[in-house]
Amino acid sequence: MSLLSRYIIRNFGVSFFPIFMALFVIASVVYFINIATSTAYLKVTFMEVSLLYFYFVPEILLYTMPIAFFAGAVMSLSRLSFDLEMIVIFALQGQLKHIMRALAIVATLMTVTLLIIGLWLKPKTLLKSKEMIYNKQDTAQLNIKPSEYGQKFGDWLLYVGSEDQTKKNFKDIVLFNKQSKTEIFVHANNAKILQSEAIFKLGLNDGDVYHLDLENKQVEQIRFNAMAVNEQAKISQLVYTDIIAFWKWWIFEKNEARELVFALLAALFPLLSLLLIVSIGIINPRYQKNRSGLYITLLIASYYGLTNYMGQNYPLYAVPTVLVLWLMLSYLLYTTRIKNTY
């Protein structure tokens, strides 16, 4: 690696790491809030919350690293331009291809890293996080305690008056389920929780069901001797076990092809933007103003806005369409701003 390449990469690092750390901290706070919201009704320790956050780190990196690379590269070149160091580089027979070669090395390494994160590591950590949350939710359904409010069994709010430890059943049980136009109250004298493979069953005995029709203002009462409320274990919802199965399920069953589109295009963003980086980063300080911050914001918003729109509406054509449009824009700016000058 030449002295010029090492110098460009070192200056890039000075701009990249502060931007990356700022974005990473902001994204981490957002994900911590999401984790706290999703586990609000679960009993989790600080270590378990930290582990859940660790599982989301690959997703955070997939969002922050490409943006930090683009912004850091542009700002490092603009700083060299306004410190007149870029003029010295060209005066000493440094060429534009040498600058682009240095940035291409970093961009290639980052793209390969992001492809590994987006296509392999993110699915694995997502699986682990879902396993942990689902296990907690399943455990919460089995650990029903008497005289506690806010407990749930599936979609039902549950209150238990007392527990018979010897017979392992509950007494004086009340269930409540509210829908858009109806409310259902269930009262039973005793109940027991049974588990059969991936199904939890709350067996109720000797009780009444009150069905309230809110639209017609009617109440229907049904007396029962035995009734069961079934709930599928959350952990059984994990139908994928490896990376290929994950993407098949995510794309064809969940209809979320945009996640694959985003992972690919976010990873390719550093390589695709090399011409744009030099086009808006290299500035003649005598004749041009430093608008690099504005260009960075507009171009990042345009790229991710186009990626999101195409991934949401036309996922099959999203990747080639974004690649072609972005490369055309890059070459247009390169030819008008840089090619004939440097």
Secondary structure as the mmCIF struct_conf table of DSSP 4:
data_model
#
loop_
_struct_conf.conf_type_id
_struct_conf.id
_struct_conf.beg_label_comp_id
_struct_conf.beg_label_asym_id
_struct_conf.beg_label_seq_id
_struct_conf.end_label_comp_id
_struct_conf.end_label_asym_id
_struct_conf.end_label_seq_id
HELX_RH_AL_P HELX_RH_AL_P1 LEU A 3 SER A 38
TURN_TY1_P TURN_TY1_P1 THR A 39 TYR A 41
BEND BEND1 LEU A 42 LEU A 42
HELX_RH_AL_P HELX_RH_AL_P2 PHE A 46 PHE A 82
TURN_TY1_P TURN_TY1_P2 ASP A 83 LEU A 84
HELX_RH_AL_P HELX_RH_AL_P3 GLU A 85 ALA A 91
TURN_TY1_P TURN_TY1_P3 LEU A 92 GLN A 93
HELX_RH_AL_P HELX_RH_AL_P4 LEU A 96 ILE A 116
HELX_RH_PI_P HELX_RH_PI_P1 ILE A 117 LEU A 121
HELX_RH_AL_P HELX_RH_AL_P5 LYS A 122 LEU A 142
TURN_TY1_P TURN_TY1_P4 PRO A 146 SER A 147
BEND BEND2 TYR A 149 GLY A 150
STRN STRN1 GLN A 151 PHE A 153
TURN_TY1_P TURN_TY1_P5 GLY A 154 ASP A 155
STRN STRN2 TRP A 156 ASP A 164
TURN_TY1_P TURN_TY1_P6 GLN A 165 LYS A 168
STRN STRN3 ASN A 169 LYS A 178
BEND BEND3 SER A 180 LYS A 181
STRN STRN4 THR A 182 SER A 196
TURN_TY1_P TURN_TY1_P7 GLU A 197 ALA A 198
STRN STRN5 ILE A 199 ASP A 213
TURN_TY1_P TURN_TY1_P8 LEU A 214 LYS A 217
STRN STRN6 GLN A 218 GLN A 232
HELX_RH_3T_P HELX_RH_3T_P1 LYS A 234 GLN A 237
BEND BEND4 ASP A 242 ASP A 242
HELX_RH_AL_P HELX_RH_AL_P6 ILE A 243 LYS A 248
HELX_RH_PI_P HELX_RH_PI_P2 TRP A 249 GLU A 253
BEND BEND5 LYS A 254 LYS A 254
HELX_RH_AL_P HELX_RH_AL_P7 ALA A 257 LEU A 272
TURN_TY1_P TURN_TY1_P9 SER A 273 SER A 273
HELX_RH_AL_P HELX_RH_AL_P8 LEU A 274 GLY A 281
TURN_TY1_P TURN_TY1_P10 PRO A 285 TYR A 287
HELX_RH_AL_P HELX_RH_AL_P9 SER A 292 ASN A 313
HELX_RH_AL_P HELX_RH_AL_P10 PRO A 315 TYR A 334
HELX_RH_PI_P HELX_RH_PI_P3 THR A 335 LYS A 339
TURN_TY1_P TURN_TY1_P11 ASN A 340 THR A 341
#
